[in-house]
Amino acid sequence: MLHVEVVVDPSDENSPWRYKLREDEKKPEVLVNPTIADECGLSRREVLPVCYVSSTSRAFDGQKRMWLQVMEGLSSGGPGRGTVDFRFEVKSFERVEADAPFVHALRRLNVSVHGLPLEIARNDLSDEEATPDGAIEALLNSFYRQFPLTRHDSRKLSTLDQPALLQLRPPFAARVWNDLTDSLSSCAGGLIIFSNSRSLSDKLLVLASRLTGPRAIVMELANLHPTRVDVDILLAPSHFAKEHYSVVTNVRARNTFVLSTGVDTQRFTPATLISPGEHFVIGYVGRLSSEKSLGILLAAMKILAPICSHCRLRVVGDGPQKSQLQELAAEWGLLGTSVDFVDGIYNDEPELVREFREMHVFASPMFTETLGLAVLEAMSVGVPVVGFISAGTGEFLEDGLNCVAVMKATAEKFAGALLQFIHDKERRLRIGRQARRTVVELFSTHRALEKYGRLYERAGRTINFSGRYKCHREEETFGGLAGENVEKTKGQS
């Protein structure tokens, strides 16, 4: 008598290898143990640790807001949850400030936050090393002396190398590296996710992560010009970001996917009653930094102010250039008359929606935006966009359909594009309606959560504890996620 024993996926009801009894002999033809994990590492219902590594004190940016949406959506059994339960944690290599907006939002979701400030005594460092970058470089150099092969490939590391950390010299390096791996130990067998910071700290994080044995190290591309790292999965918000020379040159990833931000289109909705208002409000929401090109927007307002007394630019946000921009607006006689600066709105979506609903047009003066969450949120509220169609925004903005494009990078051209909406209300409302349609069809939170959930689950299945693939490496492993393009909406206006 031939005895056959196989293990099948218990969710596959149509498998020919199901347990059954032969009526004539009452003997099993096939023995099935549904509690055994599948060949890719996850049992049918497993808790998968998902650890985000992030600063908790810095600006509450779009990346953090997206992570909060993912944590809330996938914890509550929403779209994309699949057959895996996710256990979310946030790790920060700094002191956790309890009153920080991001920390407050995490605690509202019952997500644990662990802070580990990396402190090194001043007398342990040379004068060259006594800077944030210098200290990190000293830690990396001590690590490479012990593990020389990892200088060019962090995947040479495994959990078996942890004991050798005690041999690092000088002694403070051994202490810091052990503290790092201890802090990340609860992420073993899960996913470690971070957004690039453009600094050597990204290298430090990847090396420490390898030693803890995650199933995958995932980098979400928050900025261009990343430091040189190798990760298991790179998530880019747009094809522009994915294919940018700085990313192609500096990031080595086994798989790279375009996974765009989601917008809660049920919350970011147009106002039901539009008040005429006293002013024509031109809005901007975002970080106030050099790459956002706010100077050209202020220069456009300098042109508009004499010919449009009711035009008002409302700048919502914070950043390193805020005081400089305020001084420039004051010097041009715009501050308080044609231009207002408002503090950034963090973790208060109802207030942010109210702010968008007060706008008649959203100004997007950025040239190198990787995607543009604030642009998408404004569009979801039905606010048309005036700006440059370039970089990531070029993948969803289309002149005359959901925006008015500024064809030349001058203040005069920007002011002229704004005037088109000032003088043509019907066109502004029509383009605003199509702008919302673009977001609903391509960038809804529901759609994004499905993609994140599918990717997280498949990442846990395709990579084993040492970081080496056990199953298929093709892009199709992720349910075709890599092949999903962000296309422009060609609907009727």
C-alpha positions as CSV (number, residue, x, y, z in Angstrom):
1,M,0.0,0.0,0.0
2,L,1.4,3.4,-1.0
3,H,1.1,6.0,1.8
4,V,1.2,9.6,0.7
5,E,1.7,12.6,2.9
6,V,1.7,16.2,1.6
7,V,1.1,19.6,3.1
8,V,-1.2,21.9,1.1
9,D,-2.4,25.4,1.5
10,P,-5.5,25.0,3.8
11,S,-7.2,28.0,2.0
12,D,-7.1,26.1,-1.3
13,E,-10.4,24.3,-1.2
14,N,-9.9,23.0,-4.8
15,S,-6.6,21.3,-4.2
16,P,-6.7,17.6,-5.3
17,W,-4.6,16.8,-2.2
18,R,-7.2,17.4,0.4
19,Y,-7.7,15.1,3.3
20,K,-10.3,12.4,2.5
21,L,-11.4,8.9,3.5
22,R,-11.9,6.1,1.1
23,E,-15.4,4.8,1.8
24,D,-14.3,1.2,1.1
25,E,-11.3,1.1,3.4
26,K,-11.9,4.0,5.8
27,K,-8.2,4.8,5.4
28,P,-6.7,8.2,4.6
29,E,-5.3,8.6,1.2
30,V,-3.8,12.0,2.1
31,L,-2.7,13.4,5.4
32,V,-2.8,17.2,5.7
33,N,-1.4,19.3,8.5
34,P,-2.9,22.8,8.0
35,T,-0.9,24.3,10.9
36,I,2.5,23.9,9.1
37,A,3.7,27.1,7.5
38,D,3.9,27.4,3.7
39,E,7.2,27.3,1.9
40,C,7.6,31.0,2.0
41,G,7.7,31.5,5.7
42,L,4.3,32.6,6.8
43,S,1.6,30.4,8.2
44,R,-2.0,31.0,7.2
45,R,-2.5,33.5,10.1
46,E,0.7,35.0,11.5
47,V,1.5,38.3,13.2
48,L,4.0,40.1,11.1
49,P,6.1,42.8,12.9
50,V,6.2,46.0,10.9
51,C,8.7,48.5,12.3
52,Y,9.0,52.1,11.0
53,V,12.2,53.9,11.8
54,S,11.7,57.6,11.9
55,S,12.4,60.9,13.7
56,T,9.5,61.7,15.9
57,S,10.4,65.3,16.6
58,R,10.9,66.7,13.1
59,A,8.2,68.1,10.7
60,F,5.0,66.1,10.4
61,D,5.5,65.5,6.7
62,G,3.5,63.6,4.1
63,Q,5.5,60.4,4.6
64,K,4.5,60.3,8.3
65,R,0.9,61.0,7.4
66,M,0.9,58.1,4.9
67,W,2.4,55.8,7.5
68,L,-0.4,56.7,10.0
69,Q,-3.0,56.0,7.3
70,V,-1.4,52.6,6.7
71,M,-1.2,51.7,10.4
72,E,-4.8,52.7,11.0
73,G,-6.2,51.1,7.9
74,L,-4.3,47.8,8.1
75,S,-4.8,47.4,11.9
76,S,-8.6,47.8,11.6
77,G,-9.1,45.1,9.1
78,G,-9.4,47.5,6.2
79,P,-8.5,46.9,2.5
80,G,-5.3,45.1,1.9
81,R,-5.2,43.3,5.2
82,G,-5.3,39.8,3.6
83,T,-4.4,36.8,5.8
84,V,-1.8,38.5,8.0
85,D,-2.1,40.5,11.2
86,F,0.3,43.3,11.3
87,R,2.0,44.5,14.6
88,F,3.2,48.0,14.1
89,E,6.0,49.7,16.0
90,V,7.9,53.0,15.6
91,K,11.6,53.2,16.4
92,S,13.5,56.4,16.8
93,F,17.1,56.9,17.5
94,E,16.4,60.0,19.5
95,R,14.6,61.0,22.7
96,V,10.8,60.7,22.2
97,E,9.0,63.9,23.0
98,A,5.6,63.1,24.4
99,D,4.0,66.3,23.1
100,A,5.3,65.9,19.5
101,P,2.4,65.7,17.0
102,F,3.6,62.5,15.4
103,V,4.0,60.8,18.8
104,H,0.5,61.9,19.9
105,A,-1.0,60.5,16.7
106,L,0.8,57.2,17.2
107,R,-0.5,56.8,20.7
108,R,-4.0,57.5,19.5
109,L,-3.6,54.4,17.4
110,N,-2.1,52.4,20.3
111,V,1.2,52.1,18.3
112,S,4.2,51.7,20.6
113,V,7.1,54.2,20.2
114,H,10.6,53.3,21.3
115,G,13.3,56.0,21.5
116,L,17.0,55.2,21.7
117,P,19.2,58.3,21.7
118,L,22.6,57.5,20.3
119,E,24.8,59.3,22.8
120,I,28.6,59.3,22.6
121,A,30.8,61.1,25.1
122,R,32.7,64.0,23.6
123,N,36.0,62.7,24.9
124,D,35.5,59.5,23.0
125,L,35.6,61.4,19.7
126,S,38.4,63.3,17.9
127,D,37.8,66.9,16.8
128,E,36.9,65.6,13.3
129,E,34.4,63.1,14.7
130,A,32.7,65.5,17.1
131,T,29.9,66.3,14.7
132,P,26.7,64.3,13.9
133,D,28.1,63.1,10.6
134,G,31.5,62.6,12.0
135,A,30.3,60.4,14.8
136,I,28.3,58.3,12.4
137,E,31.3,57.9,10.1
138,A,33.4,56.8,13.1
139,L,30.8,54.2,13.9
140,L,30.7,53.0,10.3
141,N,34.5,52.8,10.1
142,S,34.7,50.7,13.3
143,F,32.1,48.4,11.8
144,Y,33.8,48.0,8.5
145,R,37.1,47.1,10.2
146,Q,35.3,44.2,11.8
147,F,33.1,43.3,8.8
148,P,35.1,44.4,5.7
149,L,32.8,42.6,3.2
150,T,29.8,44.7,4.3
151,R,31.3,47.9,3.1
152,H,29.8,47.2,-0.4
153,D,27.1,44.7,0.4
154,S,25.2,44.7,3.8
155,R,23.6,41.4,2.8
156,K,26.8,39.6,3.8
157,L,25.5,40.1,7.4
158,S,23.2,37.8,9.4
159,T,22.1,37.3,13.0
160,L,25.1,35.0,13.5
161,D,27.4,38.0,13.3
162,Q,25.9,39.7,16.4
163,P,28.4,38.3,18.9
164,A,31.3,39.8,17.0
165,L,30.0,43.3,17.8
166,L,31.6,43.0,21.2
167,Q,35.0,43.0,19.4
168,L,34.4,46.4,17.8
169,R,36.9,49.1,18.8
170,P,36.9,51.7,20.2
171,P,34.6,50.4,23.1
172,F,31.9,53.1,22.5
173,A,31.4,51.7,19.1
174,A,30.7,48.2,20.5
175,R,28.2,49.7,22.9
176,V,26.3,51.8,20.3
177,W,26.1,49.0,17.8
178,N,24.8,46.6,20.4
179,D,22.2,49.2,21.6
180,L,21.1,49.6,18.0
181,T,20.6,45.9,17.4
182,D,18.9,45.4,20.8
183,S,16.4,48.2,19.9
184,L,15.6,46.6,16.6
185,S,15.3,43.0,18.0
186,S,11.5,43.1,18.2
187,C,11.5,43.6,14.4
188,A,13.1,40.2,13.8
189,G,11.2,38.1,11.3
190,G,9.3,41.2,10.2
191,L,9.7,44.3,8.0
192,I,11.9,47.3,8.9
193,I,10.8,50.3,6.9
194,F,12.4,53.8,6.8
195,S,12.4,56.8,4.6
196,N,15.7,58.1,3.3
197,S,17.3,61.0,5.2
198,R,20.1,61.8,2.7
199,S,22.6,61.1,5.5
200,L,25.0,58.4,6.6
201,S,22.5,57.4,9.3
202,D,20.7,55.4,6.6
203,K,23.8,53.1,6.2
204,L,23.9,52.7,10.0
205,L,20.3,51.7,10.1
206,V,20.6,49.2,7.2
207,L,23.6,47.4,8.8
208,A,22.0,47.2,12.3
209,S,18.8,45.9,10.7
210,R,20.6,43.1,8.9
211,L,22.0,41.9,12.2
212,T,18.4,41.5,13.6
213,G,17.2,39.2,10.9
214,P,14.2,41.0,9.3
215,R,12.4,39.4,6.4
216,A,12.9,42.6,4.4
217,I,14.4,46.0,4.7
218,V,12.2,48.5,2.9
219,M,13.2,52.1,2.0
220,E,10.5,54.5,1.1
221,L,12.0,57.3,-1.1
222,A,11.0,60.5,0.6
223,N,13.8,62.6,-1.0
224,L,16.0,62.5,-4.1
225,H,19.8,62.2,-3.8
226,P,19.8,59.4,-1.2
227,T,23.0,58.1,0.4
228,R,24.4,54.9,-1.1
229,V,22.6,51.9,0.5
230,D,21.4,48.4,-0.4
231,V,18.0,47.3,0.6
232,D,15.6,44.5,-0.2
233,I,12.7,46.7,-1.4
234,L,12.7,50.3,-2.6
235,L,9.3,52.1,-2.7
236,A,9.2,55.2,-4.9
237,P,6.2,57.5,-5.0
238,S,6.5,58.1,-8.7
239,H,8.2,56.8,-11.8
240,F,10.2,60.1,-11.9
241,A,11.6,59.3,-8.5
242,K,12.2,55.7,-9.3
243,E,14.2,56.5,-12.4
244,H,16.0,59.6,-11.1
245,Y,19.8,59.4,-11.7
246,S,20.5,59.9,-8.0
247,V,18.3,56.9,-7.1
248,V,19.5,54.6,-9.8
249,T,23.1,55.4,-8.9
250,N,23.0,55.2,-5.1
251,V,20.3,52.6,-4.2
252,R,20.8,48.9,-4.8
253,A,17.5,47.1,-4.3
254,R,16.3,43.6,-5.1
255,N,12.9,44.9,-6.1
256,T,11.8,48.4,-6.8
257,F,8.1,49.5,-6.9
258,V,6.1,52.6,-7.6
259,L,3.6,53.0,-4.7
260,S,1.9,56.3,-4.7
261,T,0.4,58.2,-1.7
262,G,-3.3,57.8,-0.9
263,V,-5.7,60.6,-0.2
264,D,-8.8,60.1,2.0
265,T,-11.3,61.2,-0.7
266,Q,-14.2,60.7,1.7
267,R,-12.8,63.4,4.0
268,F,-11.1,65.6,1.5
269,T,-14.3,66.6,-0.3
270,P,-15.4,69.9,-1.9
271,A,-17.4,72.3,0.1
272,T,-21.2,71.8,-0.2
273,L,-21.8,75.5,0.0
274,I,-19.3,77.8,-1.7
275,S,-19.2,81.3,-0.1
276,P,-18.1,84.1,-2.5
277,G,-15.8,85.5,0.1
278,E,-13.9,88.8,0.2
279,H,-10.7,87.6,-1.4
280,F,-9.6,85.4,-4.3
281,V,-7.4,83.0,-2.3
282,I,-4.3,81.4,-3.8
283,G,-3.1,78.7,-1.5
284,Y,0.1,76.8,-0.8
285,V,0.4,74.0,1.7
286,G,3.8,72.3,2.4
287,R,7.3,72.6,3.7
288,L,9.0,76.0,3.4
289,S,12.4,75.1,2.0
290,S,14.5,75.9,-1.0
291,E,13.4,73.0,-3.1
292,K,9.8,74.2,-3.0
293,S,10.6,77.3,-5.0
294,L,8.4,79.6,-3.0
295,G,10.4,82.7,-4.1
296,I,8.9,82.5,-7.6
297,L,5.4,82.4,-6.1
298,L,6.1,85.5,-4.0
299,A,7.4,87.2,-7.1
300,A,4.2,86.4,-9.0
301,M,2.2,87.9,-6.1
302,K,4.3,91.1,-6.4
303,I,3.1,91.3,-10.0
304,L,-0.5,90.5,-9.2
305,A,-0.9,92.8,-6.2
306,P,-1.3,96.1,-8.2
307,I,-3.8,94.6,-10.7
308,C,-5.7,92.3,-8.4
309,S,-6.4,94.0,-5.0
310,H,-8.6,91.2,-3.8
311,C,-6.0,88.4,-4.6
312,R,-4.5,86.9,-1.4
313,L,-1.7,84.3,-1.2
314,R,-2.1,82.0,1.9
315,V,1.0,80.0,2.7
316,V,0.4,77.2,5.1
317,G,3.5,75.4,6.5
318,D,6.8,75.6,8.3
319,G,10.4,75.1,7.4
320,P,13.9,76.5,7.3
321,Q,13.0,79.3,4.8
322,K,9.9,80.6,6.6
323,S,11.5,83.7,8.2
324,Q,13.4,84.5,5.0
325,L,10.2,84.3,2.9
326,Q,8.4,86.5,5.5
327,E,11.2,89.1,5.3
328,L,11.0,89.1,1.5
329,A,7.2,89.5,1.5
330,A,7.6,92.4,4.0
331,E,10.3,94.0,1.9
332,W,8.0,94.0,-1.1
333,G,5.1,95.4,0.9
334,L,3.0,92.2,0.5
335,L,3.0,90.8,4.1
336,G,-0.3,91.2,5.7
337,T,-1.9,92.8,2.6
338,S,-1.4,90.3,-0.2
339,V,0.4,87.4,1.5
340,D,-0.3,85.7,4.8
341,F,1.8,83.0,6.5
342,V,0.0,80.4,8.6
343,D,1.6,77.7,10.8
344,G,1.7,74.2,9.5
345,I,-1.3,72.0,10.3
346,Y,-0.3,68.6,11.7
347,N,-2.5,65.6,12.5
348,D,-5.7,67.7,12.1
349,E,-7.2,66.7,8.8
350,P,-10.6,68.4,9.4
351,E,-8.7,71.7,9.9
352,L,-6.6,71.0,6.8
353,V,-9.7,70.3,4.8
354,R,-11.2,73.6,5.9
355,E,-8.1,75.4,4.8
356,F,-8.2,73.8,1.3
357,R,-11.9,74.7,1.0
358,E,-11.1,78.4,1.5
359,M,-8.8,78.3,-1.6
360,H,-9.9,79.2,-5.1
361,V,-6.7,77.8,-6.6
362,F,-3.7,75.8,-5.4
363,A,-0.2,77.1,-6.4
364,S,2.4,74.4,-7.1
365,P,5.8,76.1,-7.9
366,M,7.9,73.0,-7.3
367,F,10.2,71.7,-10.0
368,T,11.4,68.4,-8.5
369,E,8.5,67.2,-6.4
370,T,8.6,63.4,-6.1
371,L,4.8,63.3,-6.1
372,G,3.1,66.0,-4.1
373,L,0.6,65.0,-1.4
374,A,-0.6,68.5,-0.7
375,V,-1.3,68.9,-4.5
376,L,-3.4,65.8,-4.5
377,E,-5.3,66.8,-1.3
378,A,-6.2,70.1,-2.9
379,M,-7.3,68.4,-6.0
380,S,-9.5,66.0,-4.0
381,V,-11.2,69.0,-2.5
382,G,-11.9,70.3,-6.0
383,V,-9.3,73.0,-6.0
384,P,-7.6,73.4,-9.4
385,V,-3.9,73.6,-9.6
386,V,-1.6,76.2,-11.2
387,G,2.0,75.2,-11.5
388,F,4.8,73.5,-13.3
389,I,4.1,70.1,-14.8
390,S,7.4,68.4,-14.0
391,A,8.9,65.6,-12.0
392,G,6.3,63.5,-10.1
393,T,3.4,65.9,-10.6
394,G,3.8,65.4,-14.4
395,E,2.5,61.9,-13.9
396,F,-1.0,63.1,-13.0
397,L,-1.3,66.8,-14.0
398,E,-2.5,67.6,-17.5
399,D,-2.8,71.2,-18.8
400,G,-6.4,72.2,-19.4
401,L,-7.8,69.0,-17.9
402,N,-7.1,69.2,-14.1
403,C,-4.7,72.1,-14.0
404,V,-3.3,75.2,-15.8
405,A,0.4,74.6,-16.6
406,V,3.0,77.3,-16.2
407,M,5.0,76.9,-19.3
408,K,8.1,78.9,-18.4
409,A,9.8,79.3,-15.0
410,T,9.2,83.0,-14.6
411,A,7.2,85.1,-12.2
412,E,5.4,86.7,-15.1
413,K,4.3,83.4,-16.5
414,F,3.1,82.2,-13.1
415,A,1.1,85.3,-12.5
416,G,-0.4,85.0,-16.0
417,A,-1.5,81.4,-15.3
418,L,-3.2,82.5,-12.0
419,L,-5.0,85.3,-13.8
420,Q,-6.7,82.7,-16.1
421,F,-8.6,81.4,-13.1
422,I,-9.2,84.8,-11.6
423,H,-11.1,85.9,-14.7
424,D,-12.9,82.7,-15.6
425,K,-14.9,81.2,-12.8
426,E,-16.6,78.5,-14.9
427,R,-13.3,77.2,-16.2
428,R,-11.9,77.1,-12.6
429,L,-14.9,75.1,-11.3
430,R,-14.8,72.7,-14.3
431,I,-11.1,72.0,-13.9
432,G,-11.6,71.7,-10.2
433,R,-14.2,68.9,-10.7
434,Q,-11.8,67.1,-13.0
435,A,-9.0,67.5,-10.5
436,R,-11.1,65.7,-7.9
437,R,-12.0,62.9,-10.4
438,T,-8.3,62.3,-11.0
439,V,-7.6,61.7,-7.3
440,V,-10.7,59.6,-6.8
441,E,-9.8,57.3,-9.7
442,L,-6.0,57.0,-9.1
443,F,-5.0,58.1,-5.6
444,S,-7.7,57.1,-3.0
445,T,-6.6,55.9,0.4
446,H,-8.6,52.7,-0.2
447,R,-6.5,52.0,-3.3
448,A,-3.2,52.8,-1.6
449,L,-4.0,50.6,1.4
450,E,-4.8,47.6,-0.8
451,K,-1.4,48.0,-2.4
452,Y,0.5,48.5,0.9
453,G,-1.2,45.6,2.5
454,R,-0.5,43.3,-0.4
455,L,3.1,44.4,-0.5
456,Y,3.7,44.0,3.2
457,E,2.2,40.5,3.2
458,R,4.0,39.3,0.1
459,A,7.3,40.8,1.4
460,G,6.9,38.7,4.5
461,R,6.3,35.6,2.4
462,T,9.1,36.1,-0.2
463,I,12.1,36.8,2.1
464,N,13.3,34.5,4.8
465,F,14.8,35.4,8.2
466,S,18.4,35.8,6.9
467,G,17.2,38.3,4.2
468,R,17.6,35.8,1.3
469,Y,14.8,34.9,-1.0
470,K,13.1,31.6,-0.6
471,C,10.4,32.0,-3.3
472,H,9.9,33.9,-6.6
473,R,11.8,37.1,-7.1
474,E,9.8,38.2,-10.1
475,E,7.7,41.4,-9.8
476,E,4.6,39.3,-10.2
477,T,5.3,38.0,-6.7
478,F,3.7,41.2,-5.4
479,G,0.5,40.7,-7.3
480,G,1.6,42.8,-10.3
481,L,2.2,45.8,-8.0
482,A,5.4,46.7,-9.8
483,G,3.6,46.9,-13.1
484,E,0.9,49.3,-12.0
485,N,1.6,52.7,-13.6
486,V,0.3,56.1,-12.5
487,E,-1.5,57.2,-15.7
488,K,-3.2,60.5,-16.4
489,T,-6.9,60.5,-16.3
490,K,-8.4,61.2,-19.7
491,G,-12.0,61.4,-18.6
492,Q,-14.6,63.9,-19.8
493,S,-14.4,67.4,-18.4
